[in-house]
Amino acid sequence: MKKLAVVLLVAVASFCLVSSAFAGAVAPGATAKCNNAKSITIENTGGSSDWGDANASVWFSSTFITSAISLSPGSHQGFSGNGGGAAGNKQVKMPSKHSMGHTKVVLGAQNNFSRGDSISDINGEVRITNTGTTGLSVTCG
C-alpha cells in the first residue's frame, strides 16, 4: 500500500510540474519552462502594481545566456504623456513618435541557425522567471 501511495504522489507531482511548464499564469518569483517550442508568448496580465510593469528573466539552454524582458503598457518611459511627445517635438513642429510600452512579446524559433548560433535561440529548454511584481502569462507554441 505504501508503494502505491508513493507512486501516486510521484504521478501527481509530475503532472503538476508538466502542466505548469507549458502555459498559464506565472506568479511573481515563479518559473515556466518550454522545450523545443516553435514560439513562446510572454504576456503581461496586470496585477497590483501601480504601473502594471511585468519583468521576466529568460534563460536559453542553447546559449546559456539570460536576457531580461520588461512589459510595461502603462509606463510612458519618461516622455511627456500630454500628446506633445518627446521634448523638442513642439519646437520643430514634428508629430510625436512616442508609444507606450507593449503588453506582450512573441519569441520565434530561428530555423536557419544551428543550435547555439543565435543569442536568443529558443531551441532546447527555455526558462522564463517572473522577476516583477505582476503576473505573466506564458504560452509555449
KOLTI-21498 format. One record per residue: residue number from 0; residue in one letter; x, y, z of N, C-alpha, C, O in turn. Coordinates in pm, 1 decimal, decimal comma. Each point is the difference from the previous one (the first is absolute). Example, Ala and Ser with C-alpha at 12.3 -4.5 7.8 and 13.67 -1.06 7.14 Angstrom:
2
<0; "a"; <1319,0; -569,0; 780,0>; <-89,0; 119,0; 0,0>; <90,0; 120,0; 0,0>; <103,6; -1,9; 66,5>>,
<1; "s"; <-138,6; 106,9; -138,5>; <82,0; 119,0; 6,0>; <-77,0; 109,0; 73,0>; <50,9; 110,8; 16,9>>,
***
This chain:
141
<0; "m"; <80,6; -119,0; 0,0>; <-80,6; 119,0; 0,0>; <85,8; 126,7; 0,0>; <-34,3; 99,0; -64,5>>,
<1; "k"; <146,5; -103,0; 137,6>; <88,1; 115,9; 4,1>; <61,8; 26,2; -136,8>; <18,8; 115,2; -39,1>>,
<2; "k"; <12,8; -222,3; -33,6>; <57,7; 17,5; -133,5>; <-100,3; 67,2; -93,2>; <37,2; 85,5; -80,4>>,
<3; "l"; <-163,0; -123,8; 91,0>; <-104,2; 60,2; -82,7>; <-15,0; 148,7; 33,3>; <-18,5; 81,6; -90,4>>,
<4; "a"; <26,1; -45,9; 217,2>; <-10,1; 139,8; 40,9>; <117,4; 81,5; -53,2>; <-18,6; 113,3; -44,2>>,
<5; "v"; <138,8; -169,7; 48,1>; <118,3; 68,8; -51,6>; <-11,6; 20,3; -150,9>; <30,5; 107,6; -51,4>>,
<6; "v"; <-74,6; -211,6; -18,9>; <-15,8; 9,9; -146,1>; <-105,1; 104,9; -33,9>; <18,8; 78,7; -92,8>>,
<7; "l"; <-129,5; -76,8; 167,2>; <-105,3; 98,4; -23,2>; <50,4; 141,9; 27,0>; <-30,0; 92,2; -75,8>>,
<8; "l"; <105,3; -74,9; 182,1>; <56,3; 130,5; 33,1>; <95,4; 48,9; -108,5>; <-4,7; 116,8; -38,5>>,
<9; "v"; <91,3; -205,4; -11,2>; <93,0; 36,0; -107,1>; <-76,5; 34,6; -127,5>; <36,8; 94,4; -70,1>>,
<10; "a"; <-141,9; -168,9; 39,3>; <-79,2; 26,9; -120,2>; <-68,8; 135,9; 8,9>; <-1,3; 74,8; -97,8>>,
<11; "v"; <-55,2; -42,3; 212,0>; <-66,6; 129,4; 17,4>; <101,4; 113,5; -7,2>; <-26,1; 101,3; -64,9>>,
<12; "a"; <140,1; -115,9; 129,6>; <103,2; 102,7; -4,5>; <50,6; 20,9; -142,2>; <21,7; 113,7; -42,1>>,
<13; "s"; <-2,9; -222,5; -32,1>; <44,7; 10,4; -139,8>; <-103,1; 71,4; -84,4>; <34,7; 84,4; -82,5>>,
<14; "f"; <-161,8; -117,4; 102,3>; <-106,6; 64,8; -75,7>; <-3,0; 150,4; 28,3>; <-12,9; 80,3; -92,4>>,
<15; "c"; <24,8; -42,6; 218,7>; <-0,3; 142,6; 36,1>; <118,3; 73,4; -61,7>; <-14,4; 112,4; -48,2>>,
<16; "l"; <130,5; -175,5; 49,7>; <119,5; 61,4; -57,5>; <-13,5; 16,8; -150,4>; <34,6; 105,3; -53,6>>,
<17; "v"; <-83,9; -206,9; -15,0>; <-15,6; 6,6; -145,6>; <-106,7; 100,7; -38,6>; <19,8; 76,4; -94,4>>,
<18; "s"; <-132,5; -73,9; 164,5>; <-107,2; 92,0; -37,0>; <39,7; 144,4; 23,0>; <-43,6; 87,6; -74,7>>,
<19; "s"; <124,9; -59,8; 175,4>; <42,1; 137,9; 23,5>; <107,1; 44,4; -97,5>; <23,4; 119,9; -15,1>>,
<20; "a"; <41,9; -213,3; -51,1>; <109,8; 34,6; -88,6>; <-45,2; 42,6; -138,1>; <77,0; 64,5; -71,1>>,
<21; "f"; <-197,2; -97,2; 30,2>; <-38,3; 24,9; -137,5>; <-77,4; 128,6; -21,8>; <11,5; 59,9; -106,9>>,
<22; "a"; <-87,7; -16,2; 201,3>; <-74,7; 123,8; -20,5>; <-62,6; 43,4; 130,1>; <3,8; -69,9; 101,2>>,
<23; "g"; <-61,1; 187,4; -107,9>; <-75,7; 46,8; 113,7>; <67,1; 112,9; 73,3>; <99,9; 56,5; -44,3>>,
<24; "a"; <-158,6; -25,6; 158,5>; <47,0; 112,5; 79,8>; <128,8; -35,2; 72,1>; <16,6; -110,3; 52,1>>,
<25; "v"; <73,9; 206,9; -50,6>; <126,2; -14,9; 71,6>; <3,3; 111,1; 104,4>; <14,7; 117,6; -33,5>>,
<26; "a"; <-28,4; -155,4; 159,0>; <-1,3; 96,3; 110,0>; <140,0; 58,3; 20,6>; <98,6; -60,3; -42,6>>,
<27; "p"; <-88,9; 175,6; 106,6>; <132,2; 56,5; 29,0>; <88,1; -99,4; 75,5>; <-40,9; -56,8; 101,2>>,
<28; "g"; <161,4; 37,1; -152,0>; <94,1; -93,9; 58,9>; <-8,2; -140,2; -57,8>; <90,2; -80,6; 22,7>>,
<29; "a"; <-195,4; 49,3; -96,4>; <-17,7; -133,6; -57,0>; <69,2; -10,5; -135,7>; <35,1; 100,9; -61,3>>,
<30; "t"; <-16,0; -224,9; 15,5>; <68,2; -26,2; -126,8>; <-83,7; -92,4; -87,2>; <-61,3; -94,5; 49,6>>,
<31; "a"; <58,8; 121,8; -179,0>; <-62,7; -87,3; -98,7>; <108,7; -48,2; -94,4>; <99,7; 69,3; -20,1>>,
<32; "k"; <-117,6; -187,6; -38,3>; <98,8; -56,3; -91,7>; <-67,1; -38,2; -131,0>; <-114,7; -44,5; -1,7>>,
<33; "c"; <186,9; 62,2; -107,4>; <-43,1; -44,4; -132,1>; <114,8; -81,1; -60,2>; <116,4; 37,6; 13,0>>,
<34; "n"; <-149,1; -147,7; -78,2>; <101,3; -83,4; -64,0>; <-25,7; -7,8; -150,4>; <-108,1; -40,0; -43,2>>,
<35; "n"; <207,2; 78,2; -35,4>; <-4,7; -6,1; -145,8>; <-128,4; 59,1; -56,8>; <-63,5; -60,7; -86,1>>,
<36; "a"; <25,5; 177,5; 133,2>; <-121,4; 67,1; -45,3>; <23,9; 69,1; -133,7>; <112,0; 41,6; -29,4>>,
<37; "k"; <-215,2; -29,4; -50,2>; <6,9; 76,5; -124,8>; <-15,1; 148,8; 29,0>; <55,4; 84,2; -70,7>>,
<38; "s"; <-132,0; -52,7; 177,0>; <-15,1; 138,5; 44,8>; <-31,2; -0,6; 148,7>; <-54,4; -96,7; 53,4>>,
<39; "i"; <89,8; 206,7; 12,8>; <-29,5; 19,3; 141,7>; <-60,1; 139,2; 13,6>; <61,9; 99,2; -38,3>>,
<40; "t"; <-183,3; -92,5; 93,4>; <-66,0; 127,8; 22,2>; <3,6; 31,6; 148,3>; <-45,4; -79,2; 82,5>>,
<41; "i"; <99,7; 195,3; -49,2>; <4,9; 47,4; 138,2>; <-87,4; 124,6; 5,8>; <23,0; 96,2; -73,3>>,
<42; "e"; <-124,1; -98,2; 161,1>; <-97,1; 109,6; 4,6>; <-17,1; 52,0; 141,9>; <-4,1; -77,0; 96,0>>,
<43; "n"; <-5,9; 208,8; -84,3>; <-25,9; 66,4; 127,4>; <-148,0; -16,5; 32,1>; <-85,3; 41,8; -78,3>>,
<44; "t"; <54,2; -102,2; 192,1>; <-140,0; -18,4; 39,3>; <-43,9; 102,4; 102,8>; <-106,8; -14,1; 59,5>>,
<45; "g"; <188,0; 117,9; -37,4>; <-36,1; 105,7; 93,3>; <17,7; -43,1; 142,9>; <79,1; -89,6; 29,5>>,
<46; "g"; <-150,3; 151,1; 56,6>; <9,0; -36,6; 139,4>; <-4,5; 120,1; 90,5>; <-66,2; 99,4; -29,6>>,
<47; "s"; <136,8; -109,2; 140,1>; <-11,3; 101,4; 104,0>; <99,3; 114,0; -12,8>; <-6,8; 94,8; 78,2>>,
<48; "s"; <97,4; -99,8; -172,1>; <99,6; 106,0; -13,2>; <-64,5; 128,4; -53,3>; <-91,7; -5,8; -81,9>>,
<49; "d"; <139,2; 120,6; 128,2>; <-55,0; 127,9; -44,2>; <13,5; 18,9; -150,4>; <-93,1; 46,7; -65,6>>,
<50; "w"; <206,9; -82,2; 11,8>; <25,4; 20,7; -141,9>; <-40,5; -119,5; -84,8>; <-13,9; 13,4; -121,6>>,
<51; "g"; <-5,1; -128,3; 181,9>; <-32,8; -119,6; -75,7>; <121,4; -59,5; -68,5>; <-13,7; -70,5; -100,0>>,
<52; "d"; <134,0; 98,2; 152,9>; <122,7; -51,3; -59,8>; <16,6; -148,1; 31,3>; <-23,2; -44,1; 112,5>>,
<53; "a"; <63,3; -30,6; -212,4>; <32,2; -141,2; 18,3>; <142,7; -21,1; -48,5>; <37,2; 47,5; -107,3>>,
<54; "n"; <41,0; -117,3; 184,6>; <139,7; -24,8; -34,8>; <26,3; -149,0; 1,4>; <-52,7; -73,2; 83,8>>,
<55; "a"; <134,9; 29,1; -177,5>; <32,9; -141,8; -8,4>; <147,6; -16,4; -31,3>; <62,0; 83,6; -65,7>>,
<56; "s"; <-8,5; -192,8; 114,3>; <135,8; -41,5; -31,1>; <-12,8; -127,2; -84,6>; <-62,2; -97,1; 43,0>>,
<57; "v"; <120,7; 97,6; -162,5>; <-14,3; -112,3; -92,5>; <136,8; -64,4; -20,1>; <94,2; 65,1; -45,0>>,
<58; "w"; <-84,2; -195,5; 79,4>; <124,6; -74,2; -13,1>; <-12,6; -97,9; -116,8>; <-97,6; -74,5; -9,7>>,
<59; "f"; <197,4; 75,7; -78,2>; <1,9; -85,3; -119,0>; <105,3; -108,8; 16,8>; <118,2; 29,5; 17,5>>,
<60; "s"; <-161,4; -155,4; -22,8>; <95,5; -109,9; 17,6>; <93,2; -14,0; -119,8>; <109,6; -54,5; 13,3>>,
<61; "s"; <-151,6; 102,8; -130,0>; <82,6; -14,6; -119,6>; <126,0; 85,3; 6,0>; <101,5; -34,4; -60,6>>,
<62; "t"; <-107,6; 145,4; 133,4>; <114,9; 90,2; 8,4>; <44,2; 27,4; 143,4>; <102,4; 64,8; 21,5>>,
<63; "f"; <-177,8; -112,8; 76,2>; <26,5; 25,8; 141,9>; <4,6; 149,7; 29,7>; <79,1; 45,7; 82,5>>,
<64; "i"; <-165,6; 30,2; -151,5>; <-8,8; 144,1; 17,8>; <-134,0; 33,7; 64,2>; <-101,8; -61,4; -32,2>>,
<65; "t"; <101,5; 158,3; 122,3>; <-122,5; 49,7; 62,7>; <-26,9; 140,6; -51,4>; <88,7; 85,4; -0,2>>,
<66; "s"; <-213,0; -62,2; -43,7>; <-41,2; 131,8; -48,4>; <-113,7; 52,0; 86,1>; <-76,2; -78,0; 57,2>>,
<67; "a"; <64,8; 208,5; -48,2>; <-108,0; 62,5; 76,1>; <-104,8; 55,1; -95,1>; <32,4; 53,6; -106,0>>,
<68; "i"; <-158,9; -67,4; 145,2>; <-111,8; 54,1; -77,6>; <-86,9; 80,3; 94,9>; <-31,5; -46,1; 109,6>>,
<69; "s"; <-7,5; 166,6; -151,2>; <-90,0; 83,6; 78,3>; <-121,5; 33,5; -84,8>; <13,5; 53,4; -110,0>>,
<70; "l"; <-131,3; -84,4; 160,5>; <-125,5; 29,5; -68,2>; <-74,6; 102,5; 84,1>; <-53,1; -31,8; 106,5>>,
<71; "s"; <49,7; 155,7; -156,0>; <-52,4; 111,2; 78,3>; <-100,2; 80,9; -81,0>; <34,2; 107,6; -49,0>>,
<72; "p"; <-157,8; -156,6; 33,4>; <-96,6; 72,2; -83,4>; <-44,6; 134,0; 57,8>; <-47,8; 85,7; -74,4>>,
<73; "g"; <62,3; -65,7; 204,5>; <-44,0; 125,1; 61,5>; <111,7; 99,1; 22,7>; <-24,2; 109,5; 50,8>>,
<74; "s"; <144,6; -144,8; -86,5>; <114,3; 85,8; 27,0>; <29,5; 89,4; -120,2>; <-0,6; -45,8; -114,3>>,
<75; "h"; <26,6; 173,9; 141,5>; <26,8; 92,5; -109,7>; <149,2; 17,6; -26,1>; <38,7; 83,5; -81,8>>,
<76; "q"; <45,2; -160,6; 149,8>; <144,1; -1,1; -24,5>; <63,9; 137,6; 11,4>; <100,6; 26,3; -65,8>>,
<77; "g"; <-156,4; 61,5; 147,4>; <59,5; 131,2; 22,8>; <-41,7; 106,7; -99,3>; <42,3; 114,9; 12,6>>,
<78; "f"; <-124,9; -149,8; -112,0>; <-45,7; 98,8; -96,9>; <-126,1; 68,0; 51,3>; <-71,9; -55,3; 83,2>>,
<79; "s"; <46,2; 171,6; -131,7>; <-120,0; 72,0; 37,4>; <-122,3; -74,3; -51,8>; <-2,2; -43,0; -115,3>>,
<80; "g"; <-98,4; 27,8; 198,8>; <-119,2; -73,3; -40,2>; <-112,2; 88,7; -49,7>; <-111,8; -48,6; -17,1>>,
<81; "n"; <136,3; 176,9; -6,9>; <-106,6; 93,2; -37,7>; <-17,4; 12,1; -151,2>; <-65,3; 93,7; -46,0>>,
<82; "g"; <120,8; -184,3; -31,4>; <-13,8; 7,3; -144,7>; <108,0; 83,2; -67,1>; <9,1; 2,3; -122,8>>,
<83; "g"; <72,4; 65,9; 201,5>; <105,6; 82,1; -57,2>; <120,4; -82,1; -42,6>; <84,1; 47,2; -76,5>>,
<84; "g"; <-75,8; -169,1; 125,6>; <111,6; -85,4; -36,9>; <125,1; 34,7; 77,0>; <-6,1; 63,1; 105,6>>,
<85; "a"; <116,1; -103,4; -157,3>; <128,4; 22,7; 65,8>; <34,4; 148,5; -2,7>; <-48,7; 75,8; -83,9>>,
<86; "a"; <132,8; -37,2; 176,9>; <42,1; 139,6; 6,8>; <62,1; 41,7; -132,4>; <85,9; -70,6; -53,1>>,
<87; "g"; <-127,0; 181,1; 0,7>; <55,5; 49,9; -124,6>; <-91,6; -20,6; -119,2>; <17,4; 66,9; -101,8>>,
<88; "n"; <-114,3; -156,7; 110,5>; <-90,8; -22,7; -112,7>; <-79,7; 124,9; -34,5>; <-20,7; 29,7; -117,7>>,
<89; "k"; <-24,3; 43,9; 219,2>; <-79,8; 120,5; -26,1>; <83,3; 107,1; -68,4>; <-50,0; 73,7; -85,0>>,
<90; "q"; <177,8; -65,2; 122,2>; <84,1; 104,4; -57,3>; <25,6; -23,0; -148,9>; <14,1; 96,7; -74,9>>,
<91; "v"; <-7,9; -219,3; 31,3>; <28,5; -28,6; -141,2>; <-126,3; -37,9; -76,8>; <6,4; -38,5; -116,8>>,
<92; "k"; <-121,8; 49,9; 184,1>; <-131,2; -30,1; -60,5>; <-3,8; -141,5; -58,9>; <-48,2; -21,8; -111,2>>,
<93; "m"; <99,6; -71,7; 187,8>; <3,0; -140,6; -41,7>; <-103,6; -77,0; 81,9>; <-8,1; 19,8; 121,2>>,
<94; "p"; <-70,4; -106,2; -183,1>; <-97,6; -77,0; 77,3>; <69,9; -99,1; 93,0>; <112,5; -43,1; -25,3>>,
<95; "s"; <-181,6; 8,7; 132,5>; <55,6; -91,0; 98,7>; <14,8; -140,7; -58,0>; <-92,6; -52,9; -61,6>>,
<96; "k"; <207,3; -5,5; 81,4>; <26,1; -138,1; -43,9>; <-3,0; -95,9; 119,5>; <30,9; -118,5; -12,4>>,
<97; "h"; <-68,7; 173,0; 128,2>; <3,8; -75,9; 124,0>; <-118,2; -97,9; 10,3>; <-111,5; 32,3; -40,9>>,
<98; "s"; <136,3; -148,8; 94,3>; <-106,6; -95,6; 28,8>; <26,0; -60,1; 137,5>; <113,7; -4,6; 46,9>>,
<99; "m"; <-219,1; -40,6; 15,6>; <11,5; -61,3; 132,2>; <64,2; -138,2; -15,5>; <15,8; -50,1; -111,3>>,
<100; "g"; <20,5; -10,2; 223,8>; <59,6; -133,4; -2,4>; <-96,9; -104,9; -50,1>; <-119,6; 26,4; -12,5>>,
<101; "h"; <169,2; -143,2; -15,9>; <-81,2; -108,7; -54,4>; <-48,9; -92,8; 109,9>; <58,2; -6,2; 108,3>>,
<102; "t"; <-167,1; -66,6; -137,7>; <-55,0; -93,8; 97,1>; <50,9; -141,6; -19,7>; <-7,1; -81,4; 92,1>>,
<103; "k"; <59,1; 50,1; -212,2>; <50,3; -135,6; -20,9>; <113,1; -1,2; -101,1>; <17,2; 92,8; -79,0>>,
<104; "v"; <59,0; -200,4; 83,9>; <109,0; -21,6; -93,7>; <-6,4; -146,1; -44,0>; <-32,2; -88,5; 79,3>>,
<105; "v"; <63,3; 64,5; -207,1>; <1,2; -136,0; -53,9>; <141,9; -31,8; -46,0>; <55,3; 68,0; -86,5>>,
<106; "l"; <2,7; -172,2; 145,7>; <131,9; -47,0; -41,3>; <-20,7; -110,7; -101,5>; <-74,7; -94,3; 26,2>>,
<107; "g"; <139,4; 103,8; -141,6>; <-17,3; -99,5; -105,4>; <124,3; -83,4; -21,6>; <112,1; 45,6; 22,1>>,
<108; "a"; <-133,8; -168,4; -65,6>; <111,2; -89,8; -30,1>; <72,8; 50,0; -124,4>; <-61,1; 55,6; -91,2>>,
<109; "q"; <191,2; -76,1; 89,2>; <81,5; 40,9; -113,4>; <54,9; -126,0; -65,5>; <101,5; -55,0; 42,8>>,
<110; "n"; <-170,2; 10,6; -147,3>; <32,5; -128,0; -62,0>; <129,2; 1,5; -80,7>; <56,6; -106,2; -26,1>>,
<111; "n"; <-8,8; 222,8; -14,0>; <118,7; 7,7; -84,0>; <130,1; -3,5; 79,3>; <108,2; 4,4; -58,5>>,
<112; "f"; <-117,5; -12,2; 190,6>; <118,6; -1,7; 83,5>; <19,9; -138,9; 57,9>; <-96,4; -70,0; 30,9>>,
<113; "s"; <221,0; 31,2; -16,7>; <25,7; -123,6; 72,6>; <-6,4; 29,9; 148,7>; <7,3; 116,1; 40,2>>,
<114; "r"; <-20,4; -216,7; 39,7>; <-18,2; 17,9; 144,4>; <113,3; 85,0; 58,3>; <117,8; -32,8; -14,2>>,
<115; "g"; <-155,7; 141,9; 79,6>; <96,4; 84,4; 67,5>; <56,6; 113,9; -82,8>; <76,4; 81,4; 51,9>>,
<116; "d"; <-112,6; -73,5; -181,4>; <52,7; 107,8; -83,4>; <-66,0; 134,6; 26,4>; <60,1; 104,3; -26,0>>,
<117; "s"; <-181,0; -105,1; 76,5>; <-72,7; 123,3; 23,4>; <-2,8; 31,2; 149,1>; <-7,6; -90,9; 82,8>>,
<118; "i"; <13,7; 217,9; -49,0>; <0,5; 40,5; 140,1>; <-128,7; -42,1; 70,2>; <4,4; -41,5; 115,8>>,
<119; "s"; <-118,5; 51,3; -183,1>; <-126,8; -34,7; 63,8>; <-67,5; -117,2; -71,0>; <-119,0; 6,0; -30,8>>,
<120; "d"; <193,1; -109,5; 5,7>; <-51,4; -120,0; -66,4>; <-90,0; -75,3; 97,5>; <44,8; -36,2; 108,8>>,
<121; "i"; <-172,5; 11,5; -145,9>; <-91,8; -66,8; 91,6>; <-0,6; -151,1; -18,2>; <-86,6; -67,9; 55,2>>,
<122; "n"; <181,0; 14,1; -131,1>; <14,1; -145,2; -7,8>; <48,5; -50,4; 135,3>; <74,2; 69,4; 69,5>>,
<123; "g"; <-115,1; -187,9; -32,7>; <37,9; -53,4; 130,1>; <-91,6; 54,8; 107,6>; <-114,5; 36,1; -27,3>>,
<124; "e"; <164,6; -30,0; 148,7>; <-80,6; 46,6; 112,8>; <13,9; 150,3; 18,1>; <109,8; 55,2; -7,1>>,
<125; "v"; <-222,8; 9,5; 30,5>; <-4,1; 143,0; 29,4>; <-74,6; 16,3; 132,1>; <-111,6; -49,5; 15,5>>,
<126; "r"; <173,8; 119,2; 79,7>; <-62,3; 24,1; 130,4>; <-35,5; 146,6; 12,5>; <84,8; 87,4; -18,0>>,
<127; "i"; <-212,0; -60,8; 49,3>; <-48,0; 135,9; 17,6>; <-32,2; 17,9; 147,7>; <-90,8; -64,8; 52,1>>,
<128; "t"; <164,5; 152,4; 15,7>; <-21,8; 26,8; 142,1>; <-60,6; 138,3; 14,9>; <54,3; 97,9; -51,2>>,
<129; "n"; <-166,6; -89,6; 121,2>; <-66,0; 128,2; 24,3>; <76,2; 71,9; 110,5>; <-6,3; -39,8; 116,4>>,
<130; "t"; <78,3; 145,4; -152,7>; <77,3; 77,3; 96,6>; <-69,8; 129,3; 38,4>; <56,7; 81,2; 73,1>>,
<131; "g"; <-179,6; -60,6; -121,4>; <-73,3; 121,7; 28,6>; <-97,4; -16,0; 114,0>; <7,3; -95,4; 77,4>>,
<132; "t"; <-99,7; 191,3; -67,8>; <-98,5; -0,2; 108,1>; <-140,2; -31,5; -50,1>; <-93,2; -7,8; 80,1>>,
<133; "t"; <75,9; -10,5; -210,2>; <-129,8; -35,4; -55,6>; <9,3; -132,8; -71,1>; <109,4; -50,8; -24,8>>,
<134; "g"; <-223,5; -5,3; -7,9>; <-4,6; -130,8; -63,0>; <38,1; 2,1; -145,6>; <-13,8; 101,2; -68,7>>,
<135; "l"; <62,6; -216,2; 22,1>; <31,9; -21,7; -141,4>; <-78,8; -119,8; -48,8>; <-36,8; -87,9; 78,0>>,
<136; "s"; <11,4; 85,5; -207,3>; <-57,0; -117,0; -63,9>; <102,4; -48,5; -101,8>; <45,9; 77,4; -84,0>>,
<137; "v"; <-10,1; -205,4; 91,5>; <97,9; -57,5; -91,6>; <-67,7; -111,4; -78,2>; <-61,2; -89,6; 58,0>>,
<138; "t"; <72,9; 96,2; -190,9>; <-56,8; -102,2; -86,9>; <109,6; -53,9; -90,0>; <64,2; 75,4; -73,2>>,
<139; "c"; <-43,1; -205,7; 78,9>; <97,7; -66,1; -86,2>; <-73,7; -53,5; -122,1>; <-92,0; -80,8; 12,4>>,
<140; "g"; <133,0; 126,1; -129,8>; <-68,3; -42,5; -121,9>; <80,9; -94,8; -81,7>; <-44,9; -44,4; -105,7>>,
***
